[in-house]
Amino acid sequence: MGLFSRNKTKIKITSTKKDGFSGWLKCTHCSELIHANELEGNNNCCPKCNYHYRLSADDRINLLADSDTFCELFQGLEAVDALDFRDGVPYSQRLEGAKKKSGREEACVVGTCQIHGIQVALGVMDFGFMGGSMGSVVGEKLTRLIEHATAKRLPLIIVSISGGARMQESIFSLMQMAKTSAALARLQERKVPYISVLTNPTTGGVTASFASLGDIIIAEPNALICFAGPRVIEQILGKPLPEGAQQSEFLLKHGLIDIIAPRHELKNTLGNILDYVSVSFWRKSA
């Protein structure tokens, strides 16, 4: 048998999967080719430029919570089409479609967990359900979580990702801004710490309410954080916005957020803050 014999078992290389997807993606930020497995293994961040892609609520919980400590609360709440709203498609149909697509009953998940061994109340929004929009159920679940944190004196963390208030619920959606803010005011009266985490995008009524009311506000890199989007603002002003305006780095520079934490550092950042504030918090609570 010769040195270069080809009798060895050959390795089969599959260029494409059966559905036609090869597994290779082009990063929308740096335009480099990356493999889906590489992206997934890097917490859904581009390994070339560190651009942060969105995470599902489940992935976010797995990223932040200590293993097997998350306990979901206030399940079974579902939105209703009280206004019989239609914007091409009835709201009731949009809700059913969002439930099937996301596998969730609404655009947020709330519960308790441990982060570095410290018990906290955790709320996570999910962009996969109607763009993380805030309707009456999102407001109710977050308010119940805030009230639970107040009653149990648990540090509160809410991770926001949202297109804003849900237009299909009109005033019922807008009322959630005041509702969640009032609950946070009662939390603050009891001196319970609240950490707000802003991810890409955090906009509209969510930014204008609970997302901006944290004792400490953390953002992921390059996150769009605003009330109205840049195109709307530019139309009103009649001129372009400064470069990078409404992104987390710009907001950090101008004092609207406190920390920018890359995703792979976020849990440790939260753990360090919780460890620091809990010493003072529990001393005052004793």
C-alpha positions in Angstrom: 0.0 0.0 0.0 1.5 3.3 -1.1 2.1 6.2 1.2 -0.6 8.2 -0.4 -3.2 5.4 -0.6 -6.8 6.6 -0.6 -8.2 3.4 0.9 -8.8 5.1 4.2 -12.3 6.0 5.2 -13.2 9.3 3.6 -14.7 12.2 5.6 -17.9 13.3 4.1 -18.2 17.1 3.9 -21.7 18.4 3.6 -21.8 21.8 2.0 -25.4 22.5 2.7 -28.1 21.1 5.0 -31.3 19.6 3.6 -33.2 22.9 4.0 -30.5 24.7 2.0 -28.9 26.4 5.0 -25.1 25.9 5.1 -24.8 27.2 8.7 -22.8 30.2 7.6 -24.0 33.7 8.3 -22.9 37.2 7.3 -22.6 39.5 10.3 -24.9 42.5 9.7 -22.4 44.7 11.6 -18.9 43.8 10.3 -20.0 41.8 7.2 -17.6 38.9 8.2 -18.7 35.3 7.7 -19.5 33.4 10.9 -20.9 30.0 11.5 -24.2 29.6 13.4 -22.6 27.2 15.9 -19.8 29.7 16.6 -22.4 32.4 17.1 -24.4 30.3 19.5 -21.4 29.3 21.4 -20.5 32.9 21.9 -23.7 33.9 23.6 -25.1 35.1 20.2 -22.3 37.7 19.9 -20.3 38.0 16.7 -16.8 36.5 17.4 -15.2 38.9 15.0 -16.6 42.3 16.1 -18.6 41.4 19.3 -21.9 42.7 17.9 -24.6 41.6 20.2 -27.5 39.8 18.5 -30.8 39.3 20.4 -31.3 36.5 22.9 -34.6 34.8 23.6 -36.0 35.1 27.1 -35.0 31.5 27.9 -31.4 32.1 26.7 -31.2 35.3 28.7 -32.4 33.5 31.9 -29.9 30.7 31.3 -27.2 33.3 30.9 -27.9 35.2 34.1 -29.5 32.8 36.6 -27.5 30.2 38.6 -28.2 26.7 37.3 -31.6 25.3 38.2 -32.6 28.2 40.4 -35.1 30.1 38.2 -38.7 29.6 39.4 -41.3 31.3 37.1 -44.1 33.2 38.7 -47.5 34.6 37.6 -48.1 32.3 34.7 -51.5 31.9 32.9 -52.1 35.6 32.3 -53.1 36.2 28.6 -54.1 39.3 26.8 -57.6 39.8 25.4 -58.8 41.9 22.4 -60.9 44.3 24.5 -61.0 46.9 21.8 -61.6 44.6 18.9 -58.6 46.2 17.3 -57.8 45.6 13.6 -54.7 46.8 11.8 -55.1 44.6 8.7 -55.2 41.6 10.9 -57.4 41.3 14.0 -55.4 41.6 17.3 -56.7 38.3 18.5 -55.1 36.6 15.5 -51.9 38.5 16.1 -51.8 37.2 19.6 -52.3 33.6 18.5 -49.6 33.9 15.9 -47.2 35.4 18.5 -47.9 32.5 20.9 -47.2 29.9 18.3 -44.1 31.6 17.0 -42.5 32.3 20.4 -43.9 29.4 22.4 -44.8 31.9 25.1 -48.1 33.3 26.4 -46.7 36.9 26.5 -43.8 39.2 25.9 -42.1 38.8 29.3 -41.1 36.1 31.8 -40.9 36.8 35.5 -39.8 34.8 38.5 -37.1 34.4 41.2 -33.6 33.0 40.9 -30.2 33.2 42.3 -27.3 35.2 40.8 -23.9 34.2 42.3 -25.9 32.7 45.2 -28.0 35.9 45.9 -31.7 35.5 45.7 -33.3 38.1 43.3 -36.6 38.8 41.5 -35.9 38.7 37.8 -38.0 39.9 34.9 -37.0 39.3 31.2 -38.7 40.7 28.2 -38.9 38.7 24.9 -38.6 40.4 21.5 -39.9 37.3 19.9 -43.4 38.0 21.1 -44.7 41.0 19.1 -41.4 42.8 19.3 -41.4 42.7 23.1 -44.2 45.3 23.1 -45.8 46.2 26.4 -49.4 45.5 26.8 -51.7 45.1 29.8 -50.4 41.6 30.6 -46.7 42.6 30.4 -47.5 45.5 32.7 -49.4 43.3 35.1 -46.7 40.6 35.3 -44.0 43.2 35.9 -46.1 45.0 38.5 -46.7 41.7 40.3 -43.0 40.9 40.2 -42.2 44.4 41.6 -44.8 43.9 44.4 -43.3 40.5 45.1 -39.8 41.9 45.4 -41.2 44.7 47.7 -43.0 42.2 50.0 -40.1 39.7 50.1 -37.4 42.4 50.1 -35.6 40.9 47.1 -33.3 42.9 44.9 -35.1 43.4 41.5 -33.6 43.0 38.1 -35.5 43.7 34.8 -34.0 43.0 31.4 -35.7 45.2 28.8 -35.9 44.6 25.1 -38.9 46.2 23.5 -40.4 48.2 20.6 -42.5 50.1 23.1 -46.1 50.2 24.1 -48.5 47.8 22.2 -50.6 50.0 19.9 -53.3 47.3 19.6 -54.2 47.9 23.3 -54.2 51.7 23.0 -54.8 53.3 26.4 -54.7 50.0 28.2 -51.1 49.7 27.1 -50.2 53.3 28.0 -51.6 52.8 31.5 -48.9 50.3 32.2 -46.3 53.0 32.2 -47.9 54.7 35.2 -48.7 51.3 36.8 -45.2 49.9 36.8 -43.7 53.3 37.8 -46.0 53.5 40.8 -45.0 50.0 41.9 -41.3 50.9 41.6 -41.9 54.0 43.7 -43.2 51.8 46.5 -40.2 49.5 46.0 -38.0 52.5 46.4 -39.8 53.6 49.6 -38.7 50.3 51.2 -35.1 50.9 50.0 -35.1 47.7 47.9 -32.5 47.9 45.1 -33.6 47.8 41.5 -31.1 47.1 38.6 -32.4 47.9 35.1 -30.6 46.1 32.2 -31.2 47.7 28.7 -30.6 45.6 25.6 -31.0 46.2 21.8 -33.6 47.7 21.3 -35.2 49.4 24.3 -37.6 52.0 23.0 -40.9 53.8 23.4 -43.1 53.5 26.5 -40.7 50.9 28.1 -37.8 53.4 28.0 -40.2 56.1 29.3 -41.2 54.1 32.3 -39.6 51.2 34.3 -36.5 50.8 32.1 -35.2 54.2 33.0 -36.0 54.0 36.8 -33.3 51.7 38.0 -31.1 52.6 40.9 -28.4 51.3 38.6 -28.9 51.2 34.8 -26.7 48.8 32.8 -26.7 48.5 29.0 -25.2 46.1 26.5 -22.8 47.5 23.9 -24.3 49.3 20.8 -27.9 49.0 22.1 -30.5 51.3 20.7 -32.1 53.1 23.7 -34.6 55.8 23.0 -38.2 57.0 23.2 -38.7 57.7 19.5 -36.5 56.2 16.8 -33.8 58.2 15.0 -35.8 58.6 11.8 -38.7 60.1 13.7 -36.4 62.5 15.6 -34.6 63.5 12.4 -38.0 64.3 10.7 -39.0 66.5 13.6 -35.7 68.3 13.9 -35.1 68.5 10.1 -31.5 67.5 10.5 -29.5 64.3 11.3 -28.7 63.3 14.8 -25.1 63.3 16.1 -23.2 60.1 15.2 -24.0 57.3 17.6 -26.9 59.2 19.3 -29.4 57.0 21.1 -26.9 54.2 21.4 -25.6 53.0 24.8 -22.1 54.4 24.4 -23.6 57.9 23.7 -25.9 57.6 26.7 -23.1 56.5 29.0 -21.1 59.6 28.0 -24.0 61.9 28.7 -24.9 60.3 32.1 -28.2 58.5 31.2 -26.8 55.0 32.0 -24.3 53.9 34.5 -22.4 50.9 33.0 -21.9 49.2 29.6 -21.4 45.5 30.2 -20.6 43.1 27.4 -22.8 40.0 27.5 -20.1 37.6 28.6 -19.4 39.9 31.6 -23.0 40.8 32.5 -23.6 38.1 35.0 -20.4 38.9 36.9 -21.2 42.6 36.7 -24.7 41.9 38.3 -23.1 39.6 40.8 -20.6 42.2 41.9 -23.2 44.9 42.2 -25.6 42.6 44.1 -22.8 41.6 46.5 -21.9 45.2 47.1 -25.5 46.6 47.6 -26.7 43.5 49.5 -24.2 44.1 52.3 -25.6 47.6 52.9 -29.1 46.5 52.1 -29.3 43.7 54.5 -27.5 45.7 57.2 -30.3 48.3 57.0 -33.0 45.6 56.9 -31.7 43.9 60.0 
